[in-house]
Amino acid sequence: MKSSLRPLDILRYPAVRLALAAAWVESKPGLAGRHEEGGFIVLDGGEELSVRRWPTGEGNQIKVPEHRGCVVDGLPIVATFHTHPNTGPDYLQEPGETDKRGVRDDAELKGSQYVGEFVVANETVYLITPSGAVRELDGRSELLG
């Protein structure tokens, strides 16, 4: 595993793709009971990527568990992610100001290998960079299958 991963490299990793696709389905997009799902993507043993899921969120919010020093379970965090399952006209699919500030202002997400937070939405996967900027990466179906 390369020491400096790029966002699209992370999303091409099979375990990450499967975990993000599962989180999207589990968030019940567009349905009654929809809620945000999320997690940490960590470098496991220096060679493999794996996912540590967060507790289930609510309609349009999720609480990020403790992650001091950009580490969880003793493993470096390379990315975070959460879903935007609210597909109605009253909801943004792209990351909002709260999402951007949450990444930008989180002093504990400043690890040298951290690339940012993926936001999985109905049509698109976005990346919030550590500086709070947002990039559209590609379609959800194209990236996650």
C-alpha positions as CSV (number, residue, x, y, z in Angstrom):
1,M,0.0,0.0,0.0
2,K,1.4,3.4,-0.9
3,S,2.1,5.8,1.9
4,S,0.3,8.7,0.2
5,L,-3.1,7.4,-1.0
6,R,-5.2,9.5,-3.4
7,P,-9.0,9.7,-2.9
8,L,-9.8,7.7,-6.0
9,D,-7.3,5.0,-5.0
10,I,-9.1,4.6,-1.7
11,L,-12.5,4.3,-3.4
12,R,-11.1,1.6,-5.8
13,Y,-10.1,-0.6,-2.9
14,P,-12.6,-3.5,-2.8
15,A,-13.3,-3.5,1.0
16,V,-13.9,0.3,0.9
17,R,-16.2,0.1,-2.1
18,L,-18.2,-2.6,-0.5
19,A,-18.5,-0.8,2.9
20,L,-19.5,2.5,1.3
21,A,-22.1,0.8,-0.9
22,A,-23.5,-1.1,2.1
23,A,-23.6,2.1,4.1
24,W,-25.6,3.8,1.3
25,V,-28.2,0.9,1.2
26,E,-28.4,0.8,5.0
27,S,-29.1,4.5,5.2
28,K,-32.5,3.8,3.4
29,P,-32.1,6.6,0.9
30,G,-35.4,8.4,0.0
31,L,-37.5,6.1,2.3
32,A,-39.2,6.5,5.6
33,G,-36.6,5.9,8.3
34,R,-33.7,7.3,6.2
35,H,-30.7,8.2,8.3
36,E,-27.0,9.0,7.8
37,E,-24.4,6.2,8.0
38,G,-20.7,6.8,8.2
39,G,-17.3,5.6,9.2
40,F,-13.5,5.8,9.3
41,I,-11.3,4.3,6.6
42,V,-8.1,3.2,8.2
43,L,-4.8,1.8,7.2
44,D,-4.7,-1.6,8.8
45,G,-1.2,-3.0,9.5
46,G,0.3,-0.5,7.0
47,E,-0.8,-2.6,4.0
48,E,-4.5,-2.9,3.9
49,L,-7.5,-0.5,4.1
50,S,-10.5,-1.4,6.3
51,V,-13.5,0.4,7.5
52,R,-14.7,1.2,11.1
53,R,-18.3,2.1,11.0
54,W,-19.8,4.8,13.2
55,P,-23.0,4.4,15.2
56,T,-26.1,5.0,13.1
57,G,-27.1,8.6,12.6
58,E,-30.4,10.4,12.4
59,G,-32.3,11.9,9.4
60,N,-29.7,14.4,8.3
61,Q,-27.0,14.2,10.9
62,I,-24.5,11.8,12.4
63,K,-22.1,12.0,15.4
64,V,-18.4,11.2,14.7
65,P,-16.9,9.0,17.4
66,E,-13.7,10.0,19.1
67,H,-10.6,9.9,16.9
68,R,-7.7,11.6,18.7
69,G,-4.7,12.3,16.6
70,C,-6.4,11.0,13.5
71,V,-6.3,7.5,14.9
72,V,-9.0,5.0,15.8
73,D,-8.4,1.5,17.2
74,G,-4.7,2.3,17.1
75,L,-4.8,2.7,13.3
76,P,-4.3,5.8,11.2
77,I,-7.4,7.3,9.6
78,V,-6.9,8.0,5.8
79,A,-10.5,9.1,5.2
80,T,-13.9,9.4,6.7
81,F,-17.3,9.1,5.0
82,H,-21.0,9.6,5.5
83,T,-24.2,9.3,3.5
84,H,-26.7,11.9,2.4
85,P,-29.8,9.7,2.1
86,N,-32.4,12.5,2.1
87,T,-33.2,12.8,-1.6
88,G,-36.2,15.2,-1.4
89,P,-36.1,18.8,-2.6
90,D,-35.7,20.2,0.9
91,Y,-32.2,18.5,1.3
92,L,-28.8,19.2,-0.2
93,Q,-27.2,16.2,-1.9
94,E,-23.8,18.0,-2.0
95,P,-21.9,18.7,1.3
96,G,-23.3,21.7,3.2
97,E,-21.5,24.3,5.3
98,T,-21.9,22.1,8.4
99,D,-20.2,19.2,6.6
100,K,-17.4,21.4,5.3
101,R,-16.7,23.1,8.7
102,G,-16.9,19.7,10.4
103,V,-13.9,18.4,8.4
104,R,-12.0,21.7,8.1
105,D,-12.3,22.6,11.8
106,D,-11.7,19.1,13.3
107,A,-8.2,19.4,14.7
108,E,-8.1,15.6,15.2
109,L,-8.5,15.0,11.4
110,K,-5.1,16.5,10.5
111,G,-3.1,13.3,10.1
112,S,-0.4,13.2,7.4
113,Q,-2.3,10.5,5.5
114,Y,-5.8,11.9,5.8
115,V,-7.3,12.9,2.4
116,G,-10.7,14.1,3.6
117,E,-14.3,13.0,3.9
118,F,-16.4,11.2,1.2
119,V,-20.0,12.2,1.1
120,V,-22.1,9.5,-0.6
121,A,-25.2,11.0,-2.2
122,N,-27.9,9.7,-4.5
123,E,-26.1,10.5,-7.8
124,T,-22.6,11.7,-6.8
125,V,-19.7,10.9,-4.4
126,Y,-18.1,14.1,-3.1
127,L,-14.9,14.7,-1.3
128,I,-14.5,17.3,1.4
129,T,-10.8,18.1,1.6
130,P,-9.1,18.7,4.9
131,S,-9.2,22.5,4.1
132,G,-13.0,22.3,3.7
133,A,-13.1,22.5,-0.1
134,V,-15.5,20.2,-2.0
135,R,-14.8,18.2,-5.1
136,E,-17.2,16.1,-7.1
137,L,-15.4,12.8,-7.7
138,D,-17.8,10.8,-9.9
139,G,-21.2,9.2,-10.0
140,R,-22.1,7.0,-7.0
141,S,-23.0,4.0,-9.3
142,E,-19.7,4.4,-11.2
143,L,-17.5,4.5,-8.1
144,L,-19.3,2.1,-5.8
145,G,-21.0,-0.3,-8.2
